[in-house]
């Protein structure tokens, strides 16, 4: 099954590059009505579903630790226990309380219908991915032809990176990503002087608030959204709804599960895992592994690395304002900057930039990024995350330090080059 799913991933990679090729073709040669809207939407849904449901149903496993965490959290919620205070779920749910209800429902449904919990829990991020394709299409068609909008949305449908995260791994980053895109869909251009923008502001702020309630990382996009809003009055209204949704979600959970709201927030804010597995932190960890004297530096990184990350993202945000980047480009720059500077990393972070790169027609960089990230993910999922086959040849942590982590360095270097072009170089013609 793992071999079949690997072949399927390779097929998707080939499909992705074929879509890029056809996206650059001369659409004037197409017959009138070649892409009718109703058929476009339907075919996007079918292709995106097929790309994800095939590996979901043939793979009996997901990422071991994460799937086990989802089962533990879902079981506790189904029993009416507070996930944030139970020892059994310690460090298992470093998020605000929204996705845990799906975990509980999946756990109950799997027991009742006698079906695989793994295949069931992955359905939510899979369907979120499908909706992302449609949102991308409707966002792009505002300023592009139906052909280009369709082909660009198709780039997300067959891109193997989001498929790996939702249908192989089982992580749910596509869900908050969908809500960021819905918030973006309801934004109006910064230059607009319309006064009847309150509905847009409220809808956009609410969608972003829901995204934060699913996972905390959408807060990285908040400064870009605020800068895009013209007046301080509307900025405060937007911020109020961004904060209101998580407040209501935390309050309801705390009321029904007799939980401490401060404990919920502190767990979401204190997440600090995945240090030494990506970017510059790998070299610090490798030095520590080779020479124990460097352990002080690694310990310092664990303790204070988050401040380096925040400082780097803050500088990137300032540069997006200085360069007067539009909203979706600013979000792309911020997320890429996070990948460059972050001290803590999980492989699912790699999907964050994909839809925003598509929105900005960043084909040239996205091709490089997709190819490098695919090679890294193909290796990591096949020999470690889905099944730890590599440990039969080389024990951990040697296998991780000498093979798995170095395979991701090319992706990190591509992120550096991409960020450099977006934030420091003169704009180039769109590819």
Secondary structure, 3 states (H helix, E strand, C coil): CHHHHHHHHHHHHHHHHHHHHHHCCCHHHCCCCCCCHHHHHHHHHHHHHHHHHHHHHHCCCCCHHHHHHHHHHHHHHHCCCCCCCCHHHCCCCCCCCCHHHHHHHHHHHHHHHCCCHHHHHHHHHHHHHHHHHHHHHHHHCCCCCHHHHHHHHHHHHHCHHHHHHHHHHCCCHHHHHHHHHHHHHCCCCCCCCCCCCHHHHHHHHHHHHHHHHHCHHHHHHHHHHHHHCCCHHHHHHHHHHHHHHHHHHHHHHHHHHCCCHHHHHHHHHCCCCCECCCCHHHHHHHHHHHCHHHHHHHHHHHHHHHHHHHHHHHHHHHHHHHCCCCHHHHHHHHHHHHHHHCCECCHHHHHCCHHHHHHCCCHHHHHHHHHHHHHHHHHHHHHHHCCCHHHHCCCCCHHHHHHHHHHHHHHHHHHHHHHHHHHCCCCCCCC
